Amino acid sequence: MQFRSQIQEDESEVNLTPLIDVVFLLLIFFMVSTTFDTTSELKIELPQASEQQSPQQVDKMLVMIDPKGNFYLNGKRLKNTKAELLMLEMHRLAGSNKDIPVVIQSDAKSPVQSMVTAMDVVGQMGLTRLSIATTKPAK
């Protein structure tokens, strides 16, 4: 006859199913809560220094913005501050030339929206050579 001892040894097991469920839930949470960067970018070709002087180009458009947000195209004041008028006048000057340089010069006190409007018009027209003019502050 075999007698069993009164003390039984239980085998302890670790159930991994709840742990795996928690890991999957954390993975799904981080995947769903991750934000993706969807900002648009503007390609800018930076000038490179060279020893040769480039010939001065006479064909360029200068868009100036005063502190009140009025546009001046090559020194001529436009009638209003609407983007449609600016685009029409720039199209009249540029014609089919998409390689004409455009320089935007803005006053420090001019509204930012006017600068954004001018840059948007240049982008909509498909002009590729955009510069923003700056001036040194008076000391």
C-alpha atoms as one frame of an Amber mdcrd trajectory, in Angstrom:
protein
   0.000   0.000   0.000   1.094   3.427  -0.809   0.184   6.242   1.399   0.150
   9.722   0.176   1.468  12.426   2.266  -1.043  14.966   3.419   1.002  17.820
   2.017   0.568  18.175  -1.693   2.901  20.259  -3.688   1.068  22.426  -6.170
   2.827  23.205  -9.363   2.776  26.930  -9.879   2.318  28.162 -13.417   2.312
  31.667 -14.759  -0.530  32.313 -17.141   0.822  34.510 -19.945  -2.482  35.143
 -21.714  -3.448  38.271 -19.708   0.085  39.643 -20.087  -0.007  39.237 -23.862
  -3.432  40.914 -23.963  -2.097  43.916 -22.054   0.920  44.204 -24.364  -1.337
  44.148 -27.452  -3.616  46.775 -25.942  -0.627  49.020 -25.231   0.649  48.514
 -28.776  -2.736  49.438 -30.249  -2.991  52.486 -27.952   0.396  53.834 -29.030
  -0.318  53.188 -32.713  -3.637  55.031 -32.563  -2.408  57.945 -30.447   0.674
  58.629 -32.572   0.403  61.832 -34.560   1.944  62.133 -37.953   3.630  65.308
 -39.154   1.593  66.655 -42.057   3.157  70.091 -42.488   3.821  71.267 -45.977
   7.267  72.287 -47.022   8.563  74.960 -49.321  11.545  74.040 -51.454  14.132
  76.781 -51.386  17.246  76.832 -53.494  19.952  78.537 -51.485  22.485  80.619
 -53.403  26.043  79.435 -53.572  29.044  81.717 -53.532  31.184  81.886 -56.632
  34.079  83.983 -57.804  32.335  85.074 -60.991  29.822  87.844 -60.899  26.512
  86.913 -62.375  24.976  89.314 -64.870  22.298  91.548 -63.418  18.828  90.559
 -64.443  16.575  93.410 -65.388  13.401  91.346 -65.437  12.215  90.859 -61.891
   9.110  91.538 -59.903   9.382  93.460 -56.667   6.388  93.071 -54.360   6.501
  95.567 -51.518   4.102  95.538 -48.564   3.583  98.667 -46.466   2.513  98.794
 -42.782  -1.166  98.978 -43.777  -0.935  95.812 -45.886  -1.076  97.541 -49.284
   0.774  95.879 -52.163   3.194  97.686 -54.468   4.271  95.835 -57.607   7.477
  97.272 -59.080   6.753 100.561 -57.316   3.150 100.854 -58.500   0.514 100.740
 -55.740  -2.321  98.284 -56.338  -5.897  99.467 -55.815  -6.740  96.974 -53.055
  -5.200  94.218 -50.934  -6.993  91.300 -52.565  -4.999  88.322 -53.770  -6.902
  88.198 -57.068  -5.709  91.666 -58.100  -2.122  90.866 -57.101  -2.240  87.655
 -59.135  -3.712  89.441 -62.151  -1.035  92.152 -62.107   1.788  89.641 -61.560
   0.460  87.511 -64.413   0.366  90.605 -66.620   4.038  91.325 -65.852   5.333
  87.753 -65.963   3.331  86.470 -68.910   4.362  82.897 -69.585   7.813  83.322
 -68.005   7.796  81.024 -64.956  11.491  81.665 -64.286  11.204  85.362 -63.468
  12.601  86.199 -60.023  10.143  87.553 -57.472  11.364  89.599 -54.505   8.971
  90.214 -51.609   9.915  93.115 -49.371   7.826  93.703 -46.290   7.851  96.364
 -43.608   8.454  95.165 -40.038   5.058  96.534 -39.029   3.120  95.153 -41.978
   0.579  92.391 -41.347   1.863  88.846 -41.630  -1.262  87.891 -43.580  -0.196
  90.201 -46.422   3.171  88.435 -46.642   1.465  85.036 -46.625  -0.965  86.212
 -49.319   1.890  87.371 -51.546   3.774  84.097 -51.073   0.589  82.126 -51.797
   0.008  84.055 -55.036   3.589  83.342 -56.138   3.069  79.643 -55.393  -0.256
  79.493 -57.229   1.291  81.089 -60.302   4.005  78.426 -60.354   6.877  80.897
 -60.111   9.970  79.121 -58.856  12.393  81.908 -57.945  11.170  83.603 -54.768
  13.289  85.797 -52.518  12.393  87.661 -49.368  14.276  90.929 -48.975  15.460
  92.041 -45.577  16.963  95.284 -44.369  19.391  95.926 -41.572  17.820  97.700
 -38.593  19.048 101.216 -37.895  21.249 101.421 -34.830
